[in-house]
Amino acid sequence: MSDITKGQVVQLKSGGPKMTVTEVGNYAGEYGMGPENGAKCVWFEKNKPEEKVFDVEVLTLA
């Protein structure tokens, strides 16, 4: 289980932009296409909002 929760600011362990966690949950779904322990993150790229689900194991608190 991860310590990452909704509202926290995170970053990929490999670097990149700071992102805000908007949701944490199981994203494996019916076809197993996402992480079971995932975090939906949002950030801005050139004033445009971006959103993606990451496995919490690749994230760290920023």
CHARMM-style PDB file with segment names, atoms N, HN, CA, C and O in Angstrom:
ATOM      1  N   MET     1       0.855  -1.198   0.000  1.00  0.00      PROA
ATOM      2  CA  MET     1       0.000   0.000   0.000  1.00  0.00      PROA
ATOM      3  C   MET     1       0.882   1.236   0.000  1.00  0.00      PROA
ATOM      4  O   MET     1       1.952   1.263   0.608  1.00  0.00      PROA
ATOM      5  N   SER     2       0.410   2.248  -0.691  1.00  0.00      PROA
ATOM      6  HN  SER     2      -0.459   2.226  -1.185  1.00  0.00      PROA
ATOM      7  CA  SER     2       1.191   3.465  -0.839  1.00  0.00      PROA
ATOM      8  C   SER     2       0.738   4.540   0.143  1.00  0.00      PROA
ATOM      9  O   SER     2      -0.399   4.535   0.617  1.00  0.00      PROA
ATOM     10  N   ASP     3       1.649   5.458   0.436  1.00  0.00      PROA
ATOM     11  HN  ASP     3       2.572   5.462   0.051  1.00  0.00      PROA
ATOM     12  CA  ASP     3       1.316   6.608   1.273  1.00  0.00      PROA
ATOM     13  C   ASP     3       0.795   7.769   0.431  1.00  0.00      PROA
ATOM     14  O   ASP     3       0.454   8.820   0.975  1.00  0.00      PROA
ATOM     15  N   ILE     4       0.730   7.595  -0.873  1.00  0.00      PROA
ATOM     16  HN  ILE     4       1.007   6.742  -1.314  1.00  0.00      PROA
ATOM     17  CA  ILE     4       0.271   8.659  -1.760  1.00  0.00      PROA
ATOM     18  C   ILE     4      -1.250   8.745  -1.694  1.00  0.00      PROA
ATOM     19  O   ILE     4      -1.952   7.745  -1.845  1.00  0.00      PROA
ATOM     20  N   THR     5      -1.751   9.975  -1.462  1.00  0.00      PROA
ATOM     21  HN  THR     5      -1.181  10.788  -1.339  1.00  0.00      PROA
ATOM     22  CA  THR     5      -3.185  10.190  -1.338  1.00  0.00      PROA
ATOM     23  C   THR     5      -3.621  11.376  -2.188  1.00  0.00      PROA
ATOM     24  O   THR     5      -2.800  12.172  -2.643  1.00  0.00      PROA
ATOM     25  N   LYS     6      -4.923  11.474  -2.391  1.00  0.00      PROA
ATOM     26  HN  LYS     6      -5.590  10.827  -2.022  1.00  0.00      PROA
ATOM     27  CA  LYS     6      -5.524  12.557  -3.163  1.00  0.00      PROA
ATOM     28  C   LYS     6      -5.099  13.912  -2.592  1.00  0.00      PROA
ATOM     29  O   LYS     6      -5.110  14.114  -1.378  1.00  0.00      PROA
ATOM     30  N   GLY     7      -4.726  14.836  -3.483  1.00  0.00      PROA
ATOM     31  HN  GLY     7      -4.718  14.672  -4.469  1.00  0.00      PROA
ATOM     32  CA  GLY     7      -4.347  16.177  -3.080  1.00  0.00      PROA
ATOM     33  C   GLY     7      -2.858  16.388  -2.893  1.00  0.00      PROA
ATOM     34  O   GLY     7      -2.406  17.530  -2.803  1.00  0.00      PROA
ATOM     35  N   GLN     8      -2.085  15.314  -2.834  1.00  0.00      PROA
ATOM     36  HN  GLN     8      -2.452  14.387  -2.908  1.00  0.00      PROA
ATOM     37  CA  GLN     8      -0.642  15.465  -2.648  1.00  0.00      PROA
ATOM     38  C   GLN     8       0.039  15.855  -3.963  1.00  0.00      PROA
ATOM     39  O   GLN     8      -0.468  15.575  -5.049  1.00  0.00      PROA
ATOM     40  N   VAL     9       1.182  16.496  -3.840  1.00  0.00      PROA
ATOM     41  HN  VAL     9       1.594  16.723  -2.958  1.00  0.00      PROA
ATOM     42  CA  VAL     9       1.998  16.854  -4.997  1.00  0.00      PROA
ATOM     43  C   VAL     9       3.089  15.793  -5.121  1.00  0.00      PROA
ATOM     44  O   VAL     9       3.828  15.524  -4.175  1.00  0.00      PROA
ATOM     45  N   VAL    10       3.170  15.200  -6.308  1.00  0.00      PROA
ATOM     46  HN  VAL    10       2.569  15.419  -7.077  1.00  0.00      PROA
ATOM     47  CA  VAL    10       4.106  14.108  -6.549  1.00  0.00      PROA
ATOM     48  C   VAL    10       4.929  14.383  -7.794  1.00  0.00      PROA
ATOM     49  O   VAL    10       4.677  15.328  -8.542  1.00  0.00      PROA
ATOM     50  N   GLN    11       5.916  13.529  -7.990  1.00  0.00      PROA
ATOM     51  HN  GLN    11       6.120  12.762  -7.383  1.00  0.00      PROA
ATOM     52  CA  GLN    11       6.786  13.620  -9.159  1.00  0.00      PROA
ATOM     53  C   GLN    11       7.216  12.200  -9.489  1.00  0.00      PROA
ATOM     54  O   GLN    11       7.290  11.352  -8.600  1.00  0.00      PROA
ATOM     55  N   LEU    12       7.499  11.936 -10.758  1.00  0.00      PROA
ATOM     56  HN  LEU    12       7.439  12.626 -11.480  1.00  0.00      PROA
ATOM     57  CA  LEU    12       8.051  10.646 -11.114  1.00  0.00      PROA
ATOM     58  C   LEU    12       9.415  10.483 -10.455  1.00  0.00      PROA
ATOM     59  O   LEU    12      10.163  11.454 -10.338  1.00  0.00      PROA
ATOM     60  N   LYS    13       9.742   9.284 -10.027  1.00  0.00      PROA
ATOM     61  HN  LYS    13       9.134   8.496 -10.122  1.00  0.00      PROA
ATOM     62  CA  LYS    13      11.047   9.041  -9.410  1.00  0.00      PROA
ATOM     63  C   LYS    13      12.175   9.381 -10.378  1.00  0.00      PROA
ATOM     64  O   LYS    13      13.282   9.714  -9.956  1.00  0.00      PROA
ATOM     65  N   SER    14      11.895   9.295 -11.667  1.00  0.00      PROA
ATOM     66  HN  SER    14      10.995   9.024 -12.010  1.00  0.00      PROA
ATOM     67  CA  SER    14      12.912   9.607 -12.671  1.00  0.00      PROA
ATOM     68  C   SER    14      12.968  11.090 -13.014  1.00  0.00      PROA
ATOM     69  O   SER    14      13.792  11.511 -13.826  1.00  0.00      PROA
ATOM     70  N   GLY    15      12.088  11.890 -12.392  1.00  0.00      PROA
ATOM     71  HN  GLY    15      11.419  11.549 -11.732  1.00  0.00      PROA
ATOM     72  CA  GLY    15      12.077  13.334 -12.642  1.00  0.00      PROA
ATOM     73  C   GLY    15      10.827  13.755 -13.395  1.00  0.00      PROA
ATOM     74  O   GLY    15       9.883  12.976 -13.534  1.00  0.00      PROA
ATOM     75  N   GLY    16      10.825  14.973 -13.872  1.00  0.00      PROA
ATOM     76  HN  GLY    16      11.591  15.605 -13.759  1.00  0.00      PROA
ATOM     77  CA  GLY    16       9.674  15.485 -14.604  1.00  0.00      PROA
ATOM     78  C   GLY    16       8.933  16.546 -13.809  1.00  0.00      PROA
ATOM     79  O   GLY    16       9.402  16.990 -12.761  1.00  0.00      PROA
ATOM     80  N   PRO    17       7.767  16.953 -14.313  1.00  0.00      PROA
ATOM     81  CA  PRO    17       7.026  18.035 -13.660  1.00  0.00      PROA
ATOM     82  C   PRO    17       6.385  17.587 -12.350  1.00  0.00      PROA
ATOM     83  O   PRO    17       6.141  16.398 -12.141  1.00  0.00      PROA
ATOM     84  N   LYS    18       6.119  18.542 -11.482  1.00  0.00      PROA
ATOM     85  HN  LYS    18       6.317  19.507 -11.652  1.00  0.00      PROA
ATOM     86  CA  LYS    18       5.361  18.264 -10.273  1.00  0.00      PROA
ATOM     87  C   LYS    18       3.905  18.103 -10.685  1.00  0.00      PROA
ATOM     88  O   LYS    18       3.401  18.853 -11.521  1.00  0.00      PROA
ATOM     89  N   MET    19       3.230  17.117 -10.091  1.00  0.00      PROA
ATOM     90  HN  MET    19       3.640  16.507  -9.411  1.00  0.00      PROA
ATOM     91  CA  MET    19       1.862  16.790 -10.455  1.00  0.00      PROA
ATOM     92  C   MET    19       1.009  16.689  -9.195  1.00  0.00      PROA
ATOM     93  O   MET    19       1.511  16.350  -8.123  1.00  0.00      PROA
ATOM     94  N   THR    20      -0.286  16.987  -9.330  1.00  0.00      PROA
ATOM     95  HN  THR    20      -0.693  17.263 -10.201  1.00  0.00      PROA
ATOM     96  CA  THR    20      -1.214  16.871  -8.218  1.00  0.00      PROA
ATOM     97  C   THR    20      -2.043  15.604  -8.389  1.00  0.00      PROA
ATOM     98  O   THR    20      -2.582  15.349  -9.466  1.00  0.00      PROA
ATOM     99  N   VAL    21      -2.143  14.815  -7.331  1.00  0.00      PROA
ATOM    100  HN  VAL    21      -1.705  15.022  -6.456  1.00  0.00      PROA
ATOM    101  CA  VAL    21      -2.933  13.584  -7.357  1.00  0.00      PROA
ATOM    102  C   VAL    21      -4.407  13.958  -7.196  1.00  0.00      PROA
ATOM    103  O   VAL    21      -4.786  14.609  -6.222  1.00  0.00      PROA
ATOM    104  N   THR    22      -5.235  13.540  -8.159  1.00  0.00      PROA
ATOM    105  HN  THR    22      -4.927  13.011  -8.950  1.00  0.00      PROA
ATOM    106  CA  THR    22      -6.663  13.837  -8.088  1.00  0.00      PROA
ATOM    107  C   THR    22      -7.488  12.626  -7.673  1.00  0.00      PROA
ATOM    108  O   THR    22      -8.640  12.769  -7.262  1.00  0.00      PROA
ATOM    109  N   GLU    23      -6.904  11.436  -7.778  1.00  0.00      PROA
ATOM    110  HN  GLU    23      -5.969  11.321  -8.111  1.00  0.00      PROA
ATOM    111  CA  GLU    23      -7.636  10.218  -7.453  1.00  0.00      PROA
ATOM    112  C   GLU    23      -6.639   9.074  -7.281  1.00  0.00      PROA
ATOM    113  O   GLU    23      -5.633   9.009  -7.987  1.00  0.00      PROA
ATOM    114  N   VAL    24      -6.923   8.180  -6.344  1.00  0.00      PROA
ATOM    115  HN  VAL    24      -7.740   8.233  -5.771  1.00  0.00      PROA
ATOM    116  CA  VAL    24      -6.095   6.989  -6.142  1.00  0.00      PROA
ATOM    117  C   VAL    24      -7.023   5.788  -6.162  1.00  0.00      PROA
ATOM    118  O   VAL    24      -8.083   5.814  -5.537  1.00  0.00      PROA
ATOM    119  N   GLY    25      -6.635   4.729  -6.876  1.00  0.00      PROA
ATOM    120  HN  GLY    25      -5.774   4.708  -7.383  1.00  0.00      PROA
ATOM    121  CA  GLY    25      -7.499   3.555  -6.914  1.00  0.00      PROA
ATOM    122  C   GLY    25      -6.981   2.476  -7.824  1.00  0.00      PROA
ATOM    123  O   GLY    25      -5.836   2.507  -8.275  1.00  0.00      PROA
ATOM    124  N   ASN    26      -7.863   1.501  -8.093  1.00  0.00      PROA
ATOM    125  HN  ASN    26      -8.794   1.476  -7.727  1.00  0.00      PROA
ATOM    126  CA  ASN    26      -7.548   0.369  -8.950  1.00  0.00      PROA
ATOM    127  C   ASN    26      -7.962   0.714 -10.377  1.00  0.00      PROA
ATOM    128  O   ASN    26      -9.147   0.896 -10.658  1.00  0.00      PROA
ATOM    129  N   TYR    27      -6.995   0.803 -11.267  1.00  0.00      PROA
ATOM    130  HN  TYR    27      -6.032   0.656 -11.038  1.00  0.00      PROA
ATOM    131  CA  TYR    27      -7.260   1.161 -12.654  1.00  0.00      PROA
ATOM    132  C   TYR    27      -7.058  -0.023 -13.599  1.00  0.00      PROA
ATOM    133  O   TYR    27      -6.991   0.156 -14.815  1.00  0.00      PROA
ATOM    134  N   ALA    28      -6.963  -1.232 -13.043  1.00  0.00      PROA
ATOM    135  HN  ALA    28      -7.017  -1.378 -12.055  1.00  0.00      PROA
ATOM    136  CA  ALA    28      -6.758  -2.415 -13.874  1.00  0.00      PROA
ATOM    137  C   ALA    28      -7.969  -2.659 -14.769  1.00  0.00      PROA
ATOM    138  O   ALA    28      -7.816  -3.058 -15.923  1.00  0.00      PROA
ATOM    139  N   GLY    29      -9.148  -2.427 -14.255  1.00  0.00      PROA
ATOM    140  HN  GLY    29      -9.272  -2.102 -13.318  1.00  0.00      PROA
ATOM    141  CA  GLY    29     -10.365  -2.556 -15.055  1.00  0.00      PROA
ATOM    142  C   GLY    29     -10.592  -3.951 -15.578  1.00  0.00      PROA
ATOM    143  O   GLY    29      -9.903  -4.900 -15.203  1.00  0.00      PROA
ATOM    144  N   GLU    30     -11.560  -4.054 -16.443  1.00  0.00      PROA
ATOM    145  HN  GLU    30     -12.119  -3.283 -16.748  1.00  0.00      PROA
ATOM    146  CA  GLU    30     -11.979  -5.337 -17.007  1.00  0.00      PROA
ATOM    147  C   GLU    30     -10.884  -5.999 -17.832  1.00  0.00      PROA
ATOM    148  O   GLU    30     -10.782  -7.226 -17.860  1.00  0.00      PROA
ATOM    149  N   TYR    31     -10.066  -5.198 -18.502  1.00  0.00      PROA
ATOM    150  HN  TYR    31     -10.149  -4.201 -18.479  1.00  0.00      PROA
ATOM    151  CA  TYR    31      -9.051  -5.748 -19.405  1.00  0.00      PROA
ATOM    152  C   TYR    31      -7.640  -5.700 -18.834  1.00  0.00      PROA
ATOM    153  O   TYR    31      -6.690  -6.084 -19.517  1.00  0.00      PROA
ATOM    154  N   GLY    32      -7.481  -5.236 -17.596  1.00  0.00      PROA
ATOM    155  HN  GLY    32      -8.252  -4.924 -17.041  1.00  0.00      PROA
ATOM    156  CA  GLY    32      -6.167  -5.202 -16.970  1.00  0.00      PROA
ATOM    157  C   GLY    32      -5.199  -4.253 -17.641  1.00  0.00      PROA
ATOM    158  O   GLY    32      -3.999  -4.523 -17.684  1.00  0.00      PROA
ATOM    159  N   MET    33      -5.695  -3.152 -18.164  1.00  0.00      PROA
ATOM    160  HN  MET    33      -6.670  -2.933 -18.130  1.00  0.00      PROA
ATOM    161  CA  MET    33      -4.860  -2.242 -18.946  1.00  0.00      PROA
ATOM    162  C   MET    33      -4.184  -1.151 -18.114  1.00  0.00      PROA
ATOM    163  O   MET    33      -3.353  -0.416 -18.647  1.00  0.00      PROA
ATOM    164  N   GLY    34      -4.509  -1.025 -16.839  1.00  0.00      PROA
ATOM    165  HN  GLY    34      -5.184  -1.622 -16.406  1.00  0.00      PROA
ATOM    166  CA  GLY    34      -3.903   0.011 -16.011  1.00  0.00      PROA
ATOM    167  C   GLY    34      -3.350  -0.589 -14.731  1.00  0.00      PROA
ATOM    168  O   GLY    34      -3.490  -1.791 -14.502  1.00  0.00      PROA
ATOM    169  N   PRO    35      -2.726   0.225 -13.895  1.00  0.00      PROA
ATOM    170  CA  PRO    35      -2.170  -0.292 -12.647  1.00  0.00      PROA
ATOM    171  C   PRO    35      -3.268  -0.577 -11.612  1.00  0.00      PROA
ATOM    172  O   PRO    35      -4.258   0.150 -11.527  1.00  0.00      PROA
ATOM    173  N   GLU    36      -3.077  -1.635 -10.837  1.00  0.00      PROA
ATOM    174  HN  GLU    36      -2.273  -2.226 -10.906  1.00  0.00      PROA
ATOM    175  CA  GLU    36      -4.021  -1.953  -9.765  1.00  0.00      PROA
ATOM    176  C   GLU    36      -3.970  -0.904  -8.668  1.00  0.00      PROA
ATOM    177  O   GLU    36      -4.995  -0.579  -8.068  1.00  0.00      PROA
ATOM    178  N   ASN    37      -2.784  -0.375  -8.404  1.00  0.00      PROA
ATOM    179  HN  ASN    37      -1.952  -0.639  -8.892  1.00  0.00      PROA
ATOM    180  CA  ASN    37      -2.595   0.641  -7.378  1.00  0.00      PROA
ATOM    181  C   ASN    37      -2.105   1.904  -8.088  1.00  0.00      PROA
ATOM    182  O   ASN    37      -0.908   2.190  -8.120  1.00  0.00      PROA
ATOM    183  N   GLY    38      -3.051   2.652  -8.655  1.00  0.00      PROA
ATOM    184  HN  GLY    38      -4.023   2.420  -8.629  1.00  0.00      PROA
ATOM    185  CA  GLY    38      -2.686   3.788  -9.480  1.00  0.00      PROA
ATOM    186  C   GLY    38      -3.084   5.117  -8.882  1.00  0.00      PROA
ATOM    187  O   GLY    38      -3.927   5.195  -7.989  1.00  0.00      PROA
ATOM    188  N   ALA    39      -2.457   6.161  -9.395  1.00  0.00      PROA
ATOM    189  HN  ALA    39      -1.772   6.097 -10.121  1.00  0.00      PROA
ATOM    190  CA  ALA    39      -2.767   7.528  -8.992  1.00  0.00      PROA
ATOM    191  C   ALA    39      -3.000   8.350 -10.249  1.00  0.00      PROA
ATOM    192  O   ALA    39      -2.129   8.434 -11.114  1.00  0.00      PROA
ATOM    193  N   LYS    40      -4.177   8.957 -10.347  1.00  0.00      PROA
ATOM    194  HN  LYS    40      -4.885   8.888  -9.644  1.00  0.00      PROA
ATOM    195  CA  LYS    40      -4.459   9.855 -11.466  1.00  0.00      PROA
ATOM    196  C   LYS    40      -3.859  11.205 -11.111  1.00  0.00      PROA
ATOM    197  O   LYS    40      -4.168  11.778 -10.066  1.00  0.00      PROA
ATOM    198  N   CYS    41      -3.001  11.708 -11.986  1.00  0.00      PROA
ATOM    199  HN  CYS    41      -2.750  11.243 -12.835  1.00  0.00      PROA
ATOM    200  CA  CYS    41      -2.272  12.948 -11.724  1.00  0.00      PROA
ATOM    201  C   CYS    41      -2.573  13.979 -12.804  1.00  0.00      PROA
ATOM    202  O   CYS    41      -2.801  13.636 -13.964  1.00  0.00      PROA
ATOM    203  N   VAL    42      -2.570  15.254 -12.400  1.00  0.00      PROA
ATOM    204  HN  VAL    42      -2.384  15.532 -11.458  1.00  0.00      PROA
ATOM    205  CA  VAL    42      -2.724  16.356 -13.353  1.00  0.00      PROA
ATOM    206  C   VAL    42      -1.558  17.319 -13.191  1.00  0.00      PROA
ATOM    207  O   VAL    42      -1.021  17.492 -12.096  1.00  0.00      PROA
ATOM    208  N   TRP    43      -1.176  17.943 -14.302  1.00  0.00      PROA
ATOM    209  HN  TRP    43      -1.612  17.803 -15.191  1.00  0.00      PROA
ATOM    210  CA  TRP    43      -0.111  18.943 -14.311  1.00  0.00      PROA
ATOM    211  C   TRP    43      -0.336  19.823 -15.538  1.00  0.00      PROA
ATOM    212  O   TRP    43      -1.184  19.519 -16.376  1.00  0.00      PROA
ATOM    213  N   PHE    44       0.406  20.891 -15.641  1.00  0.00      PROA
ATOM    214  HN  PHE    44       1.095  21.138 -14.960  1.00  0.00      PROA
ATOM    215  CA  PHE    44       0.275  21.809 -16.773  1.00  0.00      PROA
ATOM    216  C   PHE    44       1.513  21.742 -17.653  1.00  0.00      PROA
ATOM    217  O   PHE    44       2.646  21.746 -17.172  1.00  0.00      PROA
ATOM    218  N   GLU    45       1.266  21.682 -18.945  1.00  0.00      PROA
ATOM    219  HN  GLU    45       0.346  21.679 -19.336  1.00  0.00      PROA
ATOM    220  CA  GLU    45       2.318  21.676 -19.957  1.00  0.00      PROA
ATOM    221  C   GLU    45       2.024  22.840 -20.892  1.00  0.00      PROA
ATOM    222  O   GLU    45       1.086  22.769 -21.687  1.00  0.00      PROA
ATOM    223  N   LYS    46       2.816  23.919 -20.810  1.00  0.00      PROA
ATOM    224  HN  LYS    46       3.578  23.976 -20.164  1.00  0.00      PROA
ATOM    225  CA  LYS    46       2.592  25.132 -21.617  1.00  0.00      PROA
ATOM    226  C   LYS    46       1.164  25.652 -21.440  1.00  0.00      PROA
ATOM    227  O   LYS    46       0.465  25.917 -22.418  1.00  0.00      PROA
ATOM    228  N   ASN    47       0.742  25.795 -20.184  1.00  0.00      PROA
ATOM    229  HN  ASN    47       1.309  25.579 -19.389  1.00  0.00      PROA
ATOM    230  CA  ASN    47      -0.578  26.306 -19.802  1.00  0.00      PROA
ATOM    231  C   ASN    47      -1.738  25.408 -20.216  1.00  0.00      PROA
ATOM    232  O   ASN    47      -2.893  25.830 -20.159  1.00  0.00      PROA
ATOM    233  N   LYS    48      -1.448  24.184 -20.630  1.00  0.00      PROA
ATOM    234  HN  LYS    48      -0.510  23.841 -20.676  1.00  0.00      PROA
ATOM    235  CA  LYS    48      -2.488  23.220 -21.004  1.00  0.00      PROA
ATOM    236  C   LYS    48      -2.497  22.095 -19.970  1.00  0.00      PROA
ATOM    237  O   LYS    48      -1.456  21.496 -19.703  1.00  0.00      PROA
ATOM    238  N   PRO    49      -3.662  21.802 -19.383  1.00  0.00      PROA
ATOM    239  CA  PRO    49      -3.702  20.724 -18.393  1.00  0.00      PROA
ATOM    240  C   PRO    49      -3.509  19.358 -19.044  1.00  0.00      PROA
ATOM    241  O   PRO    49      -4.063  19.073 -20.106  1.00  0.00      PROA
ATOM    242  N   GLU    50      -2.720  18.530 -18.391  1.00  0.00      PROA
ATOM    243  HN  GLU    50      -2.270  18.761 -17.528  1.00  0.00      PROA
ATOM    244  CA  GLU    50      -2.469  17.150 -18.820  1.00  0.00      PROA
ATOM    245  C   GLU    50      -2.912  16.229 -17.691  1.00  0.00      PROA
ATOM    246  O   GLU    50      -2.929  16.637 -16.530  1.00  0.00      PROA
ATOM    247  N   GLU    51      -3.268  14.998 -18.017  1.00  0.00      PROA
ATOM    248  HN  GLU    51      -3.254  14.666 -18.960  1.00  0.00      PROA
ATOM    249  CA  GLU    51      -3.745  14.040 -17.011  1.00  0.00      PROA
ATOM    250  C   GLU    51      -3.326  12.640 -17.414  1.00  0.00      PROA
ATOM    251  O   GLU    51      -3.410  12.267 -18.584  1.00  0.00      PROA
ATOM    252  N   LYS    52      -2.872  11.863 -16.430  1.00  0.00      PROA
ATOM    253  HN  LYS    52      -2.804  12.166 -15.479  1.00  0.00      PROA
ATOM    254  CA  LYS    52      -2.454  10.484 -16.699  1.00  0.00      PROA
ATOM    255  C   LYS    52      -2.483   9.696 -15.398  1.00  0.00      PROA
ATOM    256  O   LYS    52      -2.302  10.252 -14.315  1.00  0.00      PROA
ATOM    257  N   VAL    53      -2.715   8.389 -15.521  1.00  0.00      PROA
ATOM    258  HN  VAL    53      -2.862   7.937 -16.401  1.00  0.00      PROA
ATOM    259  CA  VAL    53      -2.669   7.492 -14.371  1.00  0.00      PROA
ATOM    260  C   VAL    53      -1.297   6.828 -14.339  1.00  0.00      PROA
ATOM    261  O   VAL    53      -0.833   6.287 -15.343  1.00  0.00      PROA
ATOM    262  N   PHE    54      -0.653   6.877 -13.171  1.00  0.00      PROA
ATOM    263  HN  PHE    54      -1.030   7.316 -12.355  1.00  0.00      PROA
ATOM    264  CA  PHE    54       0.647   6.250 -12.971  1.00  0.00      PROA
ATOM    265  C   PHE    54       0.543   5.213 -11.866  1.00  0.00      PROA
ATOM    266  O   PHE    54      -0.255   5.371 -10.942  1.00  0.00      PROA
ATOM    267  N   ASP    55       1.337   4.155 -11.949  1.00  0.00      PROA
ATOM    268  HN  ASP    55       1.985   4.026 -12.699  1.00  0.00      PROA
ATOM    269  CA  ASP    55       1.477   3.221 -10.837  1.00  0.00      PROA
ATOM    270  C   ASP    55       2.132   3.991  -9.693  1.00  0.00      PROA
ATOM    271  O   ASP    55       3.123   4.688  -9.909  1.00  0.00      PROA
ATOM    272  N   VAL    56       1.598   3.875  -8.495  1.00  0.00      PROA
ATOM    273  HN  VAL    56       0.793   3.308  -8.320  1.00  0.00      PROA
ATOM    274  CA  VAL    56       2.149   4.647  -7.364  1.00  0.00      PROA
ATOM    275  C   VAL    56       3.594   4.278  -7.061  1.00  0.00      PROA
ATOM    276  O   VAL    56       4.295   5.053  -6.410  1.00  0.00      PROA
ATOM    277  N   GLU    57       4.057   3.126  -7.509  1.00  0.00      PROA
ATOM    278  HN  GLU    57       3.487   2.496  -8.037  1.00  0.00      PROA
ATOM    279  CA  GLU    57       5.437   2.710  -7.250  1.00  0.00      PROA
ATOM    280  C   GLU    57       6.453   3.553  -8.012  1.00  0.00      PROA
ATOM    281  O   GLU    57       7.630   3.564  -7.649  1.00  0.00      PROA
ATOM    282  N   VAL    58       6.029   4.260  -9.062  1.00  0.00      PROA
ATOM    283  HN  VAL    58       5.073   4.251  -9.357  1.00  0.00      PROA
ATOM    284  CA  VAL    58       6.954   5.088  -9.828  1.00  0.00      PROA
ATOM    285  C   VAL    58       6.911   6.544  -9.398  1.00  0.00      PROA
ATOM    286  O   VAL    58       7.595   7.382  -9.985  1.00  0.00      PROA
ATOM    287  N   LEU    59       6.104   6.861  -8.364  1.00  0.00      PROA
ATOM    288  HN  LEU    59       5.548   6.180  -7.887  1.00  0.00      PROA
ATOM    289  CA  LEU    59       5.938   8.233  -7.887  1.00  0.00      PROA
ATOM    290  C   LEU    59       6.608   8.452  -6.539  1.00  0.00      PROA
ATOM    291  O   LEU    59       6.768   7.519  -5.752  1.00  0.00      PROA
ATOM    292  N   THR    60       6.993   9.688  -6.285  1.00  0.00      PROA
ATOM    293  HN  THR    60       6.863  10.446  -6.924  1.00  0.00      PROA
ATOM    294  CA  THR    60       7.536  10.094  -5.001  1.00  0.00      PROA
ATOM    295  C   THR    60       6.905  11.434  -4.621  1.00  0.00      PROA
ATOM    296  O   THR    60       6.508  12.205  -5.495  1.00  0.00      PROA
ATOM    297  N   LEU    61       6.812  11.708  -3.332  1.00  0.00      PROA
ATOM    298  HN  LEU    61       7.134  11.082  -2.622  1.00  0.00      PROA
ATOM    299  CA  LEU    61       6.282  12.992  -2.904  1.00  0.00      PROA
ATOM    300  C   LEU    61       7.241  14.103  -3.298  1.00  0.00      PROA
ATOM    301  O   LEU    61       8.451  13.970  -3.122  1.00  0.00      PROA
ATOM    302  N   ALA    62       6.713  15.191  -3.828  1.00  0.00      PROA
ATOM    303  HN  ALA    62       5.730  15.299  -3.972  1.00  0.00      PROA
ATOM    304  CA  ALA    62       7.560  16.303  -4.283  1.00  0.00      PROA
ATOM    305  C   ALA    62       7.782  17.292  -3.153  1.00  0.00      PROA
ATOM    306  OT1 ALA    62       8.468  18.297  -3.338  1.00  0.00      PROA
TER     307      ALA     62
END
